[in-house]
């Protein structure tokens, strides 16, 4: 068996990843707590409106991921998103995205901890606080280990999670009931935006995937496309199946309601998938935030790890536990604002990048930039207004 080439990345020698491993890294970070909140917001706004939301935002996020990938390809040094922003737009952009990524990332880690606590409590009894703390402890160990651990864990968990979602969804399609399918609700038209955007966000994984696929622009682009399309398909499949079977009874954490309605077997099967999906999301995002602090802001690795693992658990102990509200806030403001900045970074990198993009370059890039800026700016403002009016 041939050994994989060894590459030097951020001062550490690591084995080069395959395209499949890079895809699993991206899907593992994408499919997390967000998928559990998607059926609820889809049910609130109406099934077909919600599915359209997923598809449209999915296409926009695909282009954003490809744009971010091109920025990485055009840059000599390895950076996370704030470092790329600082390299092309100046220190203000690096500081802004560093704050956004840490705040948004720790908010997301809080959502994983809250959701996992409720899932494990439903499965095994006991308080959500206790189970959330146990989950946090195990996830923190993997985050401490770093990128090599992430690649190996996500490859296994991503396959298991996707297989469980597929099996559960096809089983639920046999119980699809047109009589309970929610219709369009204009009063909730803005509700799905933040939650779906949260669920689709995987831009921090792009820099890590690029680091483990050096010198192969074609393979890197292929990994980005598949790593983005797979979650979009999974979300549409899962939302159709759950909302079609549950209707207005869809719960904030979808799998808990499924278990209550369809019995013990579905209860265990669906909540096992929920626990695993949040595990992959927590690990991937935790490592991405840590790498941002270490690579781009030169924070001591030990201190960076402490920041990543301590802030979410402190917020958890403070009693912040509204699952969908956390997803909505992080998705609408944190992901939306960072996406706007990365679109501007892409424009600058195309003009003054360190390296040529070669075969990676995107066609109709101006259209992608316009769509990202328009959608995220408008919806971020509208979401902000929704909170106060």
Secondary structure, DSSP 4 states (H G I P E B T S, - for coil): -PPPPEEEETTEEEEPPPHHHHHHHHHHHHSSTHHHHHHHHHHHH-HHHHHHHHHHHHHHHHHHHHHHHHHHHT-SS---HHHHHHHHH-HHHHHHHHHHHHHHHHHHHHHHHHHHHHHHHHHH-S-HHHHHHHHHHHHHHHHHH-HHHHHHHHHHHHHHHHHHHHHHHHHHHTT--GGGPPPP-GGGTTHHHHHHHHHH--HHHHHHHHHTSTT-HHHHHHHHHHHHHHHHHHHHHHHHHHHHHHGGG--SSHHHHHHHHH-HHHHHHHHHHHHHHHHHHHHHHHHHHHHIIIIIT---HHHHHHHHHHHHHHHHHTT---HHHHHHHIIIIIIHHHHHHHHHHHHHHHHH-SS--GGG--TTHHHHHHHHHHHHHHHHHHHHHHHH-
